[in-house]
């Protein structure tokens, strides 16, 4: 039996040096407009805050030259 293709899929992926922060696919047939983009940025901001609270922030005295 032949498999059908999923077609085109749009994914937004945001990452930092430690890995993926946010990955989300766009609903089929949807387009990225300013409202959608702002929502994604708000989600990213929330995720960055969650991740940062779990990481230790290096103090200036612990940074090696």
Buried (B, 14 or more C-beta within 10 A) or exposed (E): EEEEEEEEEEEBEBEEEEEEBBEBEBEEEEEEEEEBEEEBEEBBEEBBEEBEEEEEEEEEEEEEE
